[in-house]
Amino acid sequence: MRHIEVGELTLRCAVEGTGPLVIMVHGFPESWYSWRHQLGPVAEAGFTACAIDVRGYGGSDKPEPVEAYAMERIVGDLVGLKQALQPDAPAILVGHDWGAPIVWNTALTNPQHFRAVAGLSVPFAGVPSRPFTDVFREHFTSQGRFFYQEYFQQPGVAEAEAEKDPRDWVQRMMYSISGDVPPGDYWSKPLGATFLEGLPDPQPVPWLTEADMDFYEGEFKASGFRGPLNRYRNHEADHAWLQGWNGQRIEQPALFIGGTRDPATFLFGAVTDPVGMMKLFAPQVEGHVLDGVGHWTQQERPGDVNALLIDWLGRI
């Protein structure tokens, strides 16, 4: 574990191996630890594997203001990290969940620093034409329907629910959108519902042990949820910043891995062919959608993800 100055702040990073730099960026509500099954294999394949705690999480710095979690600032963290660890050559990015939009947009806006990019769960749909808040308010909020990102908008509300019992909150969220949960429309509930309302009781799953939950619980008891949730409160700022790259594409080699049971893979029903859609915005993308896999791609199916990732790394 290393603490690395990246410019505005310090990130905690798990670093293993030597060779070309591969930076791994987790999502919500996670940790560097979400890459525990990838660090060793990527290092053994001849790379420096570096899994970070995104700002606001774990052992990384946790600025207070909402605007400190804008995409522009987090992209700057990755550029600073790359410069600190491998200043003389471009690096490779890998991200999951929020980490996927973070790495897609980092590769888009800083092609001189990053020679390839892989995203898990969330495909790249180009520079947005409007803030995502506009999208979910049109399709959910204005219809009186619950949408988790609307619930996350008001500072303090989701924090209070999550911090009451971080272990239960994280475990219920993970199970509810995993490939192991029984089919059900758990997220169909009225505006005004809480996040956990209607979610099934989590059952034991082979990819999330009690020891894993001990780790996540300890991290969030120490860090709280304000920084992680602030990422969702920057859609308008992110949209405005990205207009500087409107019409541009990710030209580097790209890899996408999703799951047939992951709603994010299909952008919550907006697309039926995420890989085909991505080719419009990242023409060199190679895509795979794993059967039966839910949202926690690299934790649910580490063997398949590692095989695809390491094969791709060896070819770029």
Helices and strands as residue ranges (DSSP letters): E 2-5, E 10-16, E 21-25, G 32-35, H 36-44, E 48-52, G 66-69, H 71-85, E 91-96, H 99-109, E 114-120, H 132-139, G 141-143, H 148-151, H 157-164, H 166-176, H 210-223, H 226-230, G 231-233, H 235-242, G 243-245, E 254-259, G 263-269, H 274-278, E 285-290, H 297-300, H 302-315
